[in-house]
């Protein structure tokens, strides 16, 4: 009886307050108060941090209420760039709005709409040309910034079994450096393929064992392979803070860094400019899609655990610049189609946003490659029981695909049973992969420090 009385009193207080607001005040109420009203009216609990709701107001608050609690939450939270997750029976949690996510159905519908905009090679090439020009502008790379006159900084060569490693830093903008590790075949005869190996946001990034396995094995196959840092990750953190990776310019600097790296590698006398590839995983996979769409020098691409029509990449380095607004709105599946008709391998798994690739994104890519009569040049290796990583099965698929199209020496990386063997790769400690020393003591004197100085470079450019 006491509980019913308390509920009645609370409801009466809410009701009285609601009546105190009229259209003259746009029925305006504090968000926190509105959430309390929802909890009381529907008998639920909503979990959130006060910082998420403080100083926020909802206009026409009570007009957003419906008989269904989740529809009510959608109506209220949509006005605040917030969303919710159901935790259990009558329990909910507030989330910040995930701008990069659609539903699977929305992604599929967008692909169907995009497909209606072109019907042959000519109409597709027209859209692709317009898209590419827009993408360069969206990235603030039109015109392209002038390249610094400095030469790359290279560490002494380390000799391994069938390959060598040297660390290298490129000045991509005045005082802004991108560092990486360059893997080459121990013996080079004639021209050899060049492979860019960007990586995602996994722990330890390019220092991880699976990244070293991948680059070293590609080198043992006869390729020049390079891994390189994300902006404000790895040695880039000698100049910038980790939080700076959350700025939209991260997308621009990473793209520019890849251009500069290609510029350097393709002028090497041993580089085969007809055999240039890029393959990265997760955020590096979205970087792969972007670079293959922008740069015709890339002749093969292999995005790993990244391709999706409904997930554009939640990090600013993947979607921070308005690239996805080009062409009246696009998604990563259409951007991947811009690589056609060059060979493309899409590696997907069953436990992340690439789970739909076999049913949604891959059929779309097959159709796009079909415009060129080249459907066989796009492949999908789907691993339904695997997770979001760049594990051995994903690497094997990559080796075989590159080996097939770039005519690499696969015998050099296979055992007597004909299986890929990575056991001859030396996994080095993280410090061995540094360009600028264990404590950054070799960082060039002209290196800038702080995001504001990077931002100033682009402001001058404007």
C-alpha positions in Angstrom: 0.0 0.0 0.0 2.9 2.4 0.9 4.6 1.6 -2.4 1.4 2.4 -4.4 1.1 5.7 -2.5 4.7 6.7 -3.3 4.2 5.9 -7.0 1.0 7.9 -7.0 2.7 10.9 -5.4 5.7 10.7 -7.9 3.3 10.5 -10.8 1.3 13.5 -9.5 4.5 15.5 -9.2 5.5 14.6 -12.8 2.0 15.4 -14.0 2.0 18.8 -12.2 5.4 19.7 -13.6 4.4 18.7 -17.1 1.3 20.9 -16.9 3.6 23.8 -16.0 5.0 23.8 -19.5 3.1 25.0 -22.5 3.8 25.5 -26.2 5.1 29.0 -25.3 8.1 27.3 -23.7 8.1 24.5 -26.4 7.2 22.1 -23.5 10.9 22.2 -22.6 12.2 20.0 -19.8 15.7 19.0 -18.6 16.8 15.7 -20.1 17.6 14.1 -16.8 14.1 15.0 -15.5 12.5 13.5 -18.7 14.5 10.3 -18.2 13.2 10.1 -14.6 9.7 10.5 -15.9 10.2 7.7 -18.3 11.6 5.4 -15.6 8.6 6.1 -13.4 5.9 5.9 -16.1 7.2 2.6 -17.6 8.7 1.0 -14.6 12.2 0.7 -16.0 15.8 1.6 -15.0 18.1 3.7 -17.3 21.8 3.6 -16.7 23.9 6.6 -17.6 26.6 9.0 -16.5 25.5 12.4 -15.3 27.9 14.0 -17.7 25.9 12.6 -20.6 22.7 14.3 -19.6 23.7 17.4 -17.6 22.8 20.8 -19.2 20.7 19.1 -21.8 17.1 20.0 -22.5 14.3 18.3 -24.5 11.8 20.4 -26.4 8.2 19.1 -26.7 9.3 16.4 -24.1 6.0 14.9 -23.2 4.8 15.0 -26.8 7.6 12.4 -27.5 6.1 9.8 -25.2 4.4 6.8 -26.8 2.7 3.7 -25.3 5.9 1.7 -26.2 8.8 2.5 -23.9 11.5 1.9 -26.6 9.7 4.1 -29.1 9.6 6.8 -26.4 13.3 6.5 -25.8 14.0 6.7 -29.5 11.9 9.9 -29.8 13.5 11.6 -26.8 17.1 10.5 -27.3 17.2 11.2 -31.1 16.9 14.9 -30.2 20.0 14.6 -28.1 22.3 12.6 -30.3 22.0 9.7 -27.9 20.8 6.2 -28.3 20.2 3.2 -26.0 21.0 -0.4 -25.5 18.7 -2.9 -23.7 20.6 -4.6 -20.9 17.9 -7.0 -19.8 14.3 -7.0 -18.6 13.3 -3.4 -18.0 16.9 -2.2 -17.9 18.5 0.2 -20.4 21.8 2.0 -20.9 22.4 5.3 -22.7 25.0 5.5 -25.5 26.4 8.4 -27.5 25.0 8.4 -31.0 27.0 6.2 -33.3 27.0 8.3 -36.5 29.0 5.7 -38.5 26.4 2.9 -38.0 23.2 2.1 -39.9 21.2 -1.1 -39.5 22.0 -4.0 -41.8 18.7 -3.4 -43.6 19.5 0.3 -44.1 22.9 -0.6 -45.5 21.4 -3.1 -47.9 18.8 -0.6 -49.0 21.4 2.0 -49.6 23.4 -0.4 -51.8 20.2 -1.1 -53.8 19.7 2.6 -54.3 23.3 3.2 -55.3 23.0 0.4 -57.8 20.2 2.2 -59.5 22.5 5.2 -60.3 24.5 3.3 -62.9 24.0 0.4 -65.2 27.2 0.0 -67.2 30.9 0.8 -67.3 30.4 4.3 -68.7 27.8 5.4 -66.2 29.8 3.9 -63.3 33.1 5.5 -64.5 31.3 8.9 -64.6 30.2 8.5 -61.0 33.6 7.2 -59.9 35.4 10.2 -61.4 33.0 12.6 -59.6 33.3 10.6 -56.4 37.1 10.6 -56.5 37.3 14.4 -57.1 34.9 14.9 -54.2 36.8 12.6 -51.9 40.1 14.4 -52.4 38.4 17.7 -51.5 36.7 16.1 -48.5 40.1 15.0 -47.3 41.5 18.6 -47.8 44.0 17.1 -50.3 42.9 19.1 -53.3 45.3 20.5 -54.2 47.8 18.0 -52.8 50.2 19.6 -50.2 53.7 20.0 -51.5 56.0 17.2 -50.4 58.9 18.2 -48.1 62.3 18.0 -49.9 63.8 15.8 -47.2 64.8 12.2 -47.8 63.4 9.3 -45.7 65.3 8.5 -42.5 66.4 4.9 -42.6 68.0 2.7 -39.9 70.6 0.0 -40.6 69.4 -3.2 -42.3 68.7 -6.3 -40.1 69.2 -9.6 -42.0 66.8 -12.4 -41.3 66.0 -15.8 -42.9 65.1 -14.9 -46.5 64.3 -11.2 -45.9 65.7 -8.0 -44.4 64.1 -5.3 -42.2 64.9 -1.7 -41.9 62.9 1.0 -40.1 62.0 4.1 -42.1 60.4 7.6 -41.4 58.8 9.8 -44.0 58.3 13.6 -43.6 54.8 13.8 -45.0 54.3 17.5 -44.1 56.8 20.0 -42.7 57.9 18.5 -39.4 55.3 15.7 -39.4 56.7 12.2 -39.7 55.1 8.8 -40.4 57.2 5.8 -39.3 57.2 2.3 -40.5 59.2 -0.9 -41.1 60.3 -1.9 -44.5 60.6 -5.6 -45.3 62.5 -6.7 -48.5 63.5 -10.1 -50.0 67.0 -11.1 -49.0 67.9 -11.5 -52.7 66.2 -9.3 -55.3 66.4 -10.1 -59.0 64.7 -7.8 -61.4 61.5 -6.0 -60.5 59.4 -7.0 -57.4 55.9 -6.2 -56.2 55.3 -3.5 -53.6 52.7 -4.1 -50.8 51.4 -1.5 -48.4 50.4 -3.1 -45.1 48.5 -0.6 -42.9 47.0 -1.9 -39.7 44.0 -1.2 -37.5 43.5 -0.2 -33.9 44.6 -3.5 -32.4 46.9 -3.4 -29.4 50.6 -2.8 -30.3 49.6 -2.0 -33.9 52.5 -2.7 -36.4 54.7 -4.1 -33.6 52.3 -7.1 -33.1 53.5 -10.6 -34.1 50.8 -11.1 -36.7 51.8 -7.9 -38.5 55.5 -9.0 -38.5 54.5 -12.4 -39.7 52.5 -10.9 -42.6 55.1 -8.4 -43.8 58.0 -10.8 -43.4 56.2 -13.6 -45.2 55.3 -11.3 -48.1 59.0 -10.3 -48.3 60.0 -14.0 -48.3 57.6 -14.5 -51.2 59.6 -11.9 -53.1 57.7 -8.6 -52.3 58.7 -5.3 -50.8 56.3 -4.9 -47.9 55.9 -1.9 -45.5 53.9 -1.5 -42.3 53.4 2.0 -41.0 51.9 3.8 -38.0 48.5 5.3 -37.7 48.4 9.0 -36.9 49.1 9.5 -33.1 49.9 5.9 -32.7 53.3 4.2 -32.5 56.2 6.7 -33.0 53.8 9.3 -34.1 53.1 9.7 -30.4 56.5 11.3 -30.0 54.8 14.3 -31.7 51.2 14.0 -30.8 49.0 12.7 -28.0 46.9 9.6 -28.3 43.7 11.8 -28.0 44.8 13.6 -31.2 43.9 10.4 -33.1 40.3 11.4 -32.4 40.5 14.4 -34.6 39.3 14.3 -38.2 42.7 15.3 -39.6 43.9 11.8 -38.6 42.1 10.5 -41.7 43.9 13.1 -43.9 47.3 12.6 -42.5 47.1 8.8 -42.8 46.0 9.1 -46.4 48.7 11.6 -47.2 51.3 9.3 -45.5 50.3 6.4 -47.7 50.7 8.6 -50.8 54.2 9.7 -49.7 55.2 6.1 -48.9 54.1 5.0 -52.4 55.9 8.0 -54.0 59.1 6.8 -52.4 58.7 3.0 -52.9 57.7 3.3 -56.6 60.8 5.2 -57.5 63.0 2.4 -56.3 64.8 0.7 -59.2 63.6 -2.7 -58.1 59.9 -1.7 -57.7 57.5 -3.1 -60.2 54.9 -0.4 -60.7 52.5 -2.8 -62.4 52.4 -4.9 -59.2 51.3 -2.7 -56.3 49.0 -3.8 -53.6 47.5 -2.7 -50.3 46.1 -4.8 -47.5 45.2 -3.9 -44.0 42.8 -5.1 -41.3 40.0 -3.4 -39.4 40.6 0.3 -39.5 43.5 -0.5 -41.8 41.0 -2.3 -44.0 39.0 0.8 -44.4 42.2 2.7 -45.1 42.9 0.0 -47.8 39.5 0.6 -49.4 40.0 4.4 -49.3 43.5 4.2 -50.9 42.5 1.7 -53.6 39.6 4.1 -54.5 41.8 7.2 -54.6 45.1 5.9 -56.2 45.2 4.1 -59.6 48.8 3.1 -58.8 47.3 0.4 -56.6 46.6 -2.6 -58.7 45.4 -5.1 -56.0 43.6 -4.6 -52.7 42.6 -6.8 -49.9 40.5 -5.3 -47.1 40.4 -7.6 -44.1 37.6 -7.7 -41.5 36.4 -4.2 -42.5 34.1 -4.1 -45.5 30.5 -3.2 -44.7 27.6 -1.3 -46.2 26.2 -0.3 -42.8 29.4 0.4 -40.8 31.6 3.2 -42.0 34.2 2.9 -39.3 33.7 4.6 -36.0 37.1 6.2 -35.7 37.8 9.7 -37.1 40.7 8.2 -39.0 38.1 6.2 -41.0 35.1 8.5 -41.2 36.2 11.8 -39.6 36.3 13.7 -43.0 33.1 13.9 -45.0 34.1 11.4 -47.6 30.9 9.4 -47.2 28.8 12.4 -48.2 30.3 12.3 -51.7 28.0 11.5 -54.6 25.0 12.4 -52.5 25.9 9.7 -50.0 28.0 6.6 -50.2 29.3 3.7 -48.1 32.4 1.5 -47.9 31.0 -1.1 -50.3 30.7 1.4 -53.1 34.1 2.8 -52.2 35.5 -0.7 -52.5 33.9 -1.0 -56.0 36.0 1.9 -57.1 39.0 -0.5 -57.2 37.3 -2.5 -60.0 38.5 -4.0 -62.2 41.7 -4.5 -60.3 41.9 -7.8 -58.3 40.3 -7.5 -54.9 40.1 -10.0 -52.0 37.5 -9.3 -49.3 38.2 -11.3 -46.1 35.3 -11.4 -43.7 34.3 -13.2 -40.5 31.1 -14.2 -38.6 31.6 -12.2 -35.5 31.7 -8.5 -36.5 30.1 -6.2 -39.0 31.6 -8.2 -41.9 29.3 -11.1 -41.2 26.9 -10.0 -44.0 29.5 -9.8 -46.7 28.6 -13.1 -48.5 24.9 -12.1 -48.7 25.0 -8.3 -49.2 28.3 -6.7 -50.0 30.0 -9.4 -52.1 27.1 -9.9 -54.6 27.2 -6.1 -55.1 30.9 -6.2 -55.8 30.5 -9.1 -58.2 27.9 -7.1 -60.1 30.2 -4.1 -60.3 33.1 -6.2 -61.5 30.7 -7.7 -64.0 30.4 -4.3 -65.7 34.0 -4.9 -66.8 33.5 -8.6 -67.6 35.9 -9.3 -64.7 33.7 -11.0 -62.0 36.4 -13.6 -61.3 38.8 -10.9 -60.1 36.9 -10.2 -56.9 36.9 -12.9 -54.3 35.5 -13.3 -50.8 37.0 -15.6 -48.1 34.5 -15.8 -45.4 35.4 -17.3 -42.0 32.1 -17.6 -40.2 33.6 -19.1 -37.0 36.4 -16.6 -36.7 36.6 -13.2 -34.9 37.8 -9.7 -35.6 41.5 -10.2 -36.1 44.2 -10.8 -38.7 44.8 -14.4 -37.8 46.7 -17.2 -39.6 43.7 -18.2 -41.9 43.3 -14.6 -43.0 47.0 -14.2 -43.7 47.1 -17.5 -45.6 44.2 -16.3 -47.8 46.1 -13.0 -48.4 49.4 -14.8 -49.3 47.6 -17.1 -51.8 45.7 -14.2 -53.5 48.8 -12.0 -53.9 50.8 -15.0 -55.0 48.3 -15.9 -57.7 48.0 -12.4 -59.2 51.6 -11.2 -58.7 53.2 -14.5 -59.6 55.2 -14.7 -56.4 57.5 -17.5 -55.2 55.1 -19.5 -53.0 57.5 -22.4 -52.6 59.7 -20.1 -50.5 57.0 -19.9 -47.8 55.6 -23.4 -47.9 56.7 -26.5 -46.1 57.2 -30.0 -47.7 53.4 -30.7 -47.3 52.7 -27.6 -49.4 51.3 -25.5 -46.5 52.2 -21.9 -45.7 54.9 -21.9 -43.1 55.6 -18.7 -41.1 58.1 -20.4 -38.7 61.2 -18.8 -40.3 60.0 -15.3 -39.4 61.8 -13.6 -36.6 59.4 -11.8 -34.2 61.4 -8.8 -33.0 60.8 -6.8 -29.8 58.9 -3.5 -30.2 61.9 -1.4 -29.7 63.7 -3.0 -32.6 61.1 -1.5 -34.9 61.6 2.1 -33.8 63.2 4.7 -36.1 63.9 7.4 -33.6 65.4 5.3 -30.7 64.0 3.8 -27.6 63.2 7.2 -26.0 62.6 9.2 -29.2 66.1 10.8 -28.8 66.7 10.7 -32.6 63.5 12.6 -33.6 64.5 15.3 -36.1 64.9 18.8 -34.6 62.3 20.2 -37.0 59.6 17.9 -35.7 56.5 19.7 -34.6 54.8 18.9 -31.3 51.1 19.2 -30.6 47.9 19.0 -32.7 47.5 22.8 -32.9 50.7 23.1 -35.0 49.5 20.4 -37.3 46.1 22.2 -37.6 48.0 25.4 -38.4 49.6 23.8 -41.4 46.2 23.1 -43.0 44.9 26.5 -42.1 47.8 28.1 -44.0 47.1 25.7 -46.9 43.6 27.0 -47.1 
